[in-house]
Amino acid sequence: MTEARIIDGNANAAELRDTVAGLVRELRDFHHMVPGLAVVLVGDDPASQVYVRSKNKRATEVGMRSFEHFLPADTTEHQLLTLIEGLNDDPAVHGILIQLPLPRHIDQQKVIEAVDPEKDVDGFHPMNVGRLATGGRALVPCTPEGCLMMLKDQLVTLDGLDAVVVGRSNIVGKPMAQLLLRENCTVTIAHSRTTDLAGVCRRADILVAAVGRPEFIRGEWIKPGAIVMDVGINRVTGPDGKKRLVGDVNFAEAMEIAGAVTPVPGGVGPMTIAVLLRNTMVACCRQSRVKLARCEWI
Ligand code: NDP
């Protein structure tokens, strides 16, 4: 048995960032516009701060403007909503990302719904969720969109393939299923109440794991030759006492049976930020009614 291909998320992400950087140059040089991304973080969680800074760094690298809003943990819901109102009205800001989760005293859904749907580069606003479900022109959540791009890079067509998505969150599982449906896959969404999960997974030509449980999907659950997209990011302590990241799939077992697998780290993760930049560029073009000849996304 030959080993599975490793799907290189870093290479896919670098290629997408290059494409976005080229389009941003075109916007600047021919349309005198610079896409702007505002990222809002409430609280002082160090991991979230690193994540937000890396989003802003990547935005700057591709030639965008980036606006960081670090707010204290005791920020009131009213203060946050007032900031969002200002960003909605700011013509220099084309994309708004609110880093989740928010502190408990803030109603997360209310905040998501306060973002202008045209600037909702995370694709979480009900308007974008509805547009994705009904085949409209949505801004689509970054992680599932990144997964889909990598899948299209691996397969000539997704038409008619059996796809199983394990996980039904609004952020990953449900939009992933919608995207696969749009590509004419036959889609099953599995979750914690699914009976015979192993049997359901074994039917999948495309298996997407978004569970949040380390190495949960075993090799014997995978159909020979399947493409396995591992969205999970879990921090575990190895036998040597060192912390490391693992996915939701047992990578070593998957490599023995699958056709292709995304590693963790270096798989789906890097694509998420690259798609965020793509979404910001798309949002900028749509808000300014600019069409770029070489760009199929707008
Ligand atoms: P959630 O916790 O919101 O959702 C997890 C899903 O997994 C739920 O639908 C849950 O089912 C399901 N689940 C939990 N236990 C089982 C089980 N035993 N059997 C079957 N299904 C189960 O997580 P997210 O969707 O937000 O994230 C999933 C993973 O992806 C996490 O590891 C997260 O860190 C990672 N992630 C990675 C990103 C990236 O950039 N690569 C971005 C976003 C997330 P139920 O609904 O029934 O409870």
Boltz pocket constraint, residues with backbone or C-beta under 6 A from the ligand:
constraints:
  - pocket:
      binder: B
      contacts: [[A, 143], [A, 166], [A, 167], [A, 168], [A, 169], [A, 170], [A, 171], [A, 172], [A, 173], [A, 190], [A, 191], [A, 192], [A, 193], [A, 194], [A, 197], [A, 209], [A, 210], [A, 211], [A, 212], [A, 213], [A, 230], [A, 231], [A, 232], [A, 233], [A, 234], [A, 268], [A, 269], [A, 272]]
      max_distance: 6.0
